[in-house]
Amino acid sequence: MPIPIDMFPCFRGKKMKQMKAMAAANGVPDLILHNNNNQPERKAKQDEESLYNPALTEEKEPNENKTDLEEEPVQSERRGSFTEAVSNFLRPPKDGQKKPPAAERKMSRKHSMLLRLEEFEDYKKHLKNDIGDLNDTIELLKNKIIELEEQLLQADDDMEVMKEEKTLVEDELEKARVQKEIIECQKTDLVEQMKDMQKDIKDLEEKCAMLQQRNMDLLAQINRTDEVSEDTRKNIEDVQIKLSKVTIENTDLCTRMEVLASEKEMLSEENQALKDDLAAMETDLTQIKLERKTKEEQYSSQDVFIKELLQYKERCEKAEQDNLVYQQQVRALAERNLRLEQELADSKNSNVNSSQSLSTTCCSQNLRQQTLNRLSEDIDQDFA
């Protein structure tokens, strides 16, 4: 808090009324001398009156002592002793006493004037000192006022800077609030997307389980077809035995039987090739399963796993279609095998028509070979 400053302080018991007194400090001695020049005449008149009326001196002395001599005890004592002597000397004589002569009165007046001059000089010195102190205080006050004005200017600048910073901070707060709302909306959208993705993953897992079961069923059907092919092989061997008997009985059919034997060897080789292909297909299936497991372990992130699941879904759909085609082909093979069995039974019953039965068996074997080739190609396409 700033210290309150009194712009009109008290000096020598008197309060300053205007600041012009400080500006006119250089003219103070002249004023004092001017007053001192008029003072003796006025004092002489008062002394003459006091000779005839001592009550005036007794009333005026305490008033004079109150004004200027309260703060100077030595001068007041000197003046008091002198005034007492002068009053005693200048009192009207009592009965039987004489009046003092004029020379003595003049001396007393001169003495009083000298005392007055000394007092005025002391008073002038005190005034000069007080005026110098006042000028120093005014300079200090001016410096303080300048400092306070500078501080006010700095405070105004600081207030403007603070207002600008406040506006910037408010703008940043509004931007942060808007970003927060956007982030919250994005967060809710992401949570919903995650829930949907989890549902899709569960559905895909269920579909994968269904496809695995279908693959197992298809493998079982393939094994059954292998068993059926073995039965057909046995039947072919029986037919070959019968054909050998027919060759013994019918020498004309020897050449044809040799051709059939060569064709049989070709079929056996093709059957072995088909077996090898089936074994390779089984190994490929095992490798694919292993690769699937490794890929599921490797693809830990959701995005890549989802892409792989979608690709796997497409592959599974293709495999389902291929499996349907394969089932149709297997059914056709089963029907053809039944036809072959019927034809073999007819060949047993009719040894006469052995040539016809051999031709039909050759045709059936060719058809079987074609179907097996088609199956192998379909399986290769499925794995591709």
C-alpha positions in Angstrom: 0.0 0.0 0.0 1.4 3.5 -0.8 2.2 5.7 2.2 -0.1 8.8 2.4 1.7 12.0 1.9 0.7 15.3 3.4 1.2 17.9 0.7 0.9 20.8 3.3 3.0 19.8 6.3 3.4 21.8 9.5 6.7 23.7 10.2 7.3 25.6 13.4 3.7 25.0 14.5 2.3 26.7 11.3 0.7 24.8 8.4 1.6 25.6 4.9 -1.4 27.0 2.9 0.1 27.2 -0.6 3.1 25.7 -2.4 4.1 29.2 -3.7 6.1 29.8 -0.5 8.7 27.2 -1.7 9.0 28.8 -5.1 9.6 32.2 -3.5 12.3 30.9 -1.1 14.9 33.2 -2.6 12.8 36.3 -1.7 12.3 35.4 1.9 15.4 37.3 3.3 14.3 40.5 1.6 10.8 40.2 3.1 12.2 39.6 6.5 14.6 42.6 6.3 11.7 44.7 5.0 9.6 43.7 8.0 12.6 44.3 10.3 13.0 47.8 9.0 9.4 48.7 9.9 9.6 46.8 13.2 11.5 49.3 15.3 9.1 52.2 14.7 6.1 49.9 15.6 8.0 48.7 18.7 8.9 52.2 19.8 5.2 53.2 19.7 4.3 50.1 21.7 7.0 50.9 24.3 5.8 54.5 24.6 2.3 53.2 25.2 3.5 50.6 27.6 5.2 53.3 29.8 1.9 54.8 30.5 -0.2 51.5 30.4 1.9 48.6 31.8 -1.2 46.3 31.4 -0.6 46.1 27.7 2.9 44.8 28.1 1.7 42.1 30.5 -1.0 41.0 28.0 1.2 41.1 24.9 4.3 39.2 26.3 2.7 35.8 26.6 1.2 36.0 23.1 4.6 36.8 21.6 6.2 34.0 23.5 3.6 31.6 22.2 4.2 32.3 18.5 7.9 32.3 17.7 9.8 31.6 20.9 8.2 28.3 22.1 10.7 26.2 20.2 13.8 28.3 21.3 14.1 28.2 25.0 17.4 30.1 25.3 16.2 33.1 23.3 12.9 33.1 25.2 14.7 33.2 28.5 17.0 36.1 27.3 14.0 38.0 26.0 12.0 37.4 29.1 14.8 38.7 31.4 15.3 41.7 29.1 11.6 42.5 28.9 11.3 42.3 32.7 14.2 44.7 33.1 12.8 47.1 30.5 9.4 46.9 32.0 10.8 47.6 35.4 12.8 50.4 34.0 10.0 51.9 32.0 7.2 51.6 34.5 5.7 54.9 35.5 7.3 56.1 38.8 5.4 55.7 41.9 4.8 58.4 44.3 8.1 60.1 45.0 10.0 58.5 42.0 11.2 60.2 38.8 10.7 59.3 35.1 13.8 57.9 33.3 15.5 60.2 30.9 15.1 60.0 27.0 18.7 58.7 26.4 18.0 55.7 28.5 14.8 55.1 26.7 16.6 55.3 23.3 19.2 52.8 24.5 16.6 50.4 25.6 14.9 50.7 22.3 18.1 50.1 20.4 18.8 47.1 22.6 15.4 45.6 21.9 15.8 46.2 18.2 19.1 44.4 18.1 17.5 41.4 19.9 14.7 41.5 17.5 17.1 41.4 14.5 19.0 38.5 16.0 15.7 36.6 16.4 14.6 37.4 12.9 18.0 36.2 11.5 17.6 32.9 13.4 14.1 32.6 12.1 15.3 33.3 8.6 18.0 30.5 8.9 15.3 28.1 10.1 13.1 29.0 7.3 15.9 28.4 4.7 16.6 25.0 6.2 12.9 24.2 6.2 12.5 25.3 2.6 15.5 23.2 1.6 14.0 20.2 3.3 10.7 20.9 1.5 12.4 21.1 -1.8 14.1 17.8 -1.1 10.8 16.2 -0.2 9.2 17.7 -3.3 11.9 16.2 -5.5 11.5 12.8 -3.7 7.8 13.0 -4.2 8.3 13.9 -7.9 10.5 10.9 -8.3 8.0 8.7 -6.5 5.2 10.0 -8.8 7.3 9.2 -11.9 8.0 5.8 -10.6 4.4 5.2 -9.8 3.4 6.4 -13.3 5.9 4.0 -14.8 4.6 1.2 -12.6 1.0 2.1 -13.7 2.1 2.0 -17.4 3.8 -1.4 -16.8 0.7 -2.6 -15.0 -1.5 -1.5 -17.9 0.8 -3.3 -20.4 0.8 -6.4 -18.2 -3.0 -6.2 -18.0 -3.2 -6.0 -21.8 -0.8 -9.0 -22.2 -2.7 -10.9 -19.6 -6.0 -10.2 -21.4 -4.5 -11.4 -24.7 -3.1 -14.5 -23.0 -6.5 -15.1 -21.4 -8.2 -14.9 -24.9 -5.7 -17.3 -26.3 -6.2 -19.7 -23.4 -10.0 -19.5 -23.8 -9.6 -20.3 -27.5 -7.4 -23.2 -26.7 -9.9 -24.5 -24.2 -12.7 -24.3 -26.7 -10.6 -26.2 -29.3 -9.7 -28.8 -26.6 -13.4 -29.2 -25.8 -14.3 -29.7 -29.4 -11.5 -32.2 -29.9 -12.7 -34.0 -26.7 -16.2 -34.3 -28.1 -14.9 -35.6 -31.4 -12.7 -38.1 -29.7 -15.6 -39.3 -27.5 -17.7 -39.8 -30.6 -14.9 -41.7 -32.3 -14.5 -43.8 -29.2 -18.1 -44.8 -29.2 -18.0 -45.7 -32.9 -14.8 -47.8 -32.3 -16.5 -49.6 -29.4 -19.5 -50.4 -31.6 -17.2 -51.6 -34.4 -15.2 -53.8 -32.0 -18.5 -55.4 -30.9 -19.5 -56.0 -34.5 -16.1 -57.4 -35.3 -16.3 -59.8 -32.3 -19.7 -61.0 -33.5 -18.3 -61.5 -37.0 -15.3 -63.4 -35.6 -17.6 -65.7 -33.6 -19.7 -66.4 -36.8 -16.6 -67.1 -38.8 -15.3 -69.5 -36.1 -18.6 -71.4 -36.2 -18.4 -71.5 -40.0 -14.9 -72.8 -39.8 -16.0 -75.6 -37.4 -18.8 -76.5 -39.8 -16.3 -76.6 -42.7 -13.9 -78.8 -40.8 -16.7 -81.2 -40.1 -17.6 -81.2 -43.8 -13.9 -81.8 -44.7 -13.9 -84.8 -42.4 -17.0 -86.1 -44.0 -15.4 -85.7 -47.4 -12.3 -87.5 -46.3 -14.6 -90.3 -45.1 -16.3 -90.4 -48.5 -12.9 -90.5 -50.2 -11.9 -93.5 -48.1 -15.1 -95.2 -49.0 -14.4 -94.6 -52.7 -11.0 -96.1 -52.2 -12.6 -99.2 -50.7 -15.0 -99.3 -53.6 -12.1 -99.1 -56.0 -10.4 -102.0 -54.2 -13.6 -104.0 -54.7 -13.6 -103.1 -58.3 -10.0 -104.2 -58.6 -11.0 -107.6 -57.1 -13.8 -107.8 -59.5 -11.4 -107.0 -62.3 -9.1 -109.8 -61.2 -12.0 -112.2 -61.2 -12.9 -111.0 -64.6 -9.3 -111.6 -65.7 -9.4 -115.1 -64.4 -12.5 -115.7 -66.2 -11.0 -114.2 -69.3 -8.0 -116.6 -69.0 -10.5 -119.5 -68.9 -12.2 -118.0 -71.9 -8.8 -117.8 -73.7 -8.2 -121.5 -73.0 -11.6 -122.3 -74.3 -11.5 -119.7 -77.1 -8.1 -119.5 -78.8 -9.4 -116.7 -81.0 -9.6 -114.4 -78.0 -5.9 -114.7 -77.0 -4.8 -111.7 -78.8 -7.6 -109.7 -77.3 -6.8 -111.0 -73.8 -3.2 -109.8 -74.3 -4.4 -106.4 -75.2 -6.6 -106.4 -72.2 -3.7 -107.4 -70.0 -1.6 -104.6 -71.3 -4.5 -102.2 -70.7 -4.8 -103.7 -67.2 -1.2 -102.9 -66.5 -1.8 -99.4 -67.7 -4.8 -99.1 -65.4 -2.9 -100.5 -62.5 -0.2 -97.9 -63.1 -2.8 -95.2 -63.3 -4.4 -96.5 -60.1 -1.1 -96.3 -58.4 -0.6 -92.8 -59.7 -4.0 -91.9 -58.4 -3.1 -93.4 -55.0 0.1 -91.4 -55.0 -1.9 -88.3 -55.9 -4.3 -89.0 -53.1 -1.4 -89.4 -50.6 0.1 -86.2 -51.9 -3.3 -84.5 -51.4 -3.5 -85.8 -47.8 0.0 -84.5 -47.1 -1.0 -81.2 -48.7 -4.1 -81.1 -46.4 -2.0 -81.7 -43.4 0.5 -79.0 -44.5 -2.4 -76.6 -45.0 -3.7 -77.3 -41.5 -0.3 -76.7 -40.1 0.1 -73.5 -42.1 -3.3 -72.4 -40.8 -2.3 -73.0 -37.2 1.0 -71.1 -37.7 -0.8 -68.3 -39.5 -3.3 -68.0 -36.6 -0.4 -67.8 -34.2 1.5 -65.3 -36.3 -1.4 -63.0 -37.1 -2.1 -61.7 -33.6 -3.4 -58.4 -34.7 -7.1 -58.1 -35.4 -7.0 -56.4 -38.8 -4.7 -59.0 -40.4 -6.5 -61.9 -38.7 -9.9 -60.6 -40.0 -8.5 -60.3 -43.6 -7.2 -63.9 -43.3 -10.5 -65.0 -42.0 -12.3 -63.3 -44.9 -9.9 -65.0 -47.4 -10.4 -68.3 -45.6 -14.2 -67.8 -45.7 -14.0 -67.3 -49.5 -11.8 -70.4 -49.8 -14.2 -72.4 -47.6 -17.1 -71.3 -49.9 -15.2 -72.4 -52.9 -14.3 -75.6 -51.2 -18.0 -76.2 -50.4 -18.9 -75.7 -54.0 -16.1 -78.0 -55.1 -17.2 -80.5 -52.5 -20.7 -80.5 -54.0 -19.3 -81.1 -57.4 -17.0 -83.8 -56.0 -20.0 -85.5 -54.3 -21.9 -85.5 -57.6 -18.9 -87.1 -59.3 -18.6 -89.6 -56.5 -22.3 -90.5 -56.9 -21.7 -90.9 -60.7 -18.8 -93.2 -60.0 -20.9 -95.2 -57.6 -23.5 -95.6 -60.2 -20.9 -96.6 -62.8 -19.4 -99.1 -60.4 -22.9 -100.6 -59.9 -23.3 -100.8 -63.7 -19.9 -102.5 -63.9 -20.9 -105.0 -61.3 -24.1 -105.7 -63.2 -22.1 -106.1 -66.4 -19.7 -108.5 -64.7 -22.6 -110.6 -63.5 -24.0 -110.6 -67.0 -20.5 -111.7 -68.2 -20.6 -114.6 -65.7 -23.9 -115.7 -66.9 -23.1 -115.3 -70.6 -19.7 -116.8 -71.5 -20.8 -116.8 -75.1 -20.9 -113.0 -75.2 -17.5 -112.7 -73.5 -16.2 -110.4 -76.3 -19.1 -108.1 -75.8 -18.5 -108.1 -72.0 -14.8 -107.4 -72.5 -15.6 -104.4 -74.7 -18.1 -103.1 -72.2 -15.5 -103.6 -69.4 -12.9 -101.7 -71.5 -15.4 -98.9 -72.0 -16.3 -98.9 -68.3 -12.6 -98.9 -67.4 -12.0 -96.0 -69.7 -14.9 -94.1 -68.2 -13.6 -94.9 -64.7 -10.2 -93.6 -65.7 -11.8 -90.5 -67.1 -13.8 -89.9 -63.9 -10.7 -90.5 -61.8 -8.8 -88.0 -63.9 -11.5 -85.5 -63.5 -11.6 -86.1 -59.7 -7.8 -85.6 -59.5 -8.1 -82.4 -61.5 -10.9 -81.1 -59.3 -9.0 -81.9 -56.2 -5.9 -80.1 -57.5 -8.1 -77.1 -58.3 -9.6 -77.2 -54.8 -6.1 -77.2 -53.2 -4.9 -74.5 -55.7 
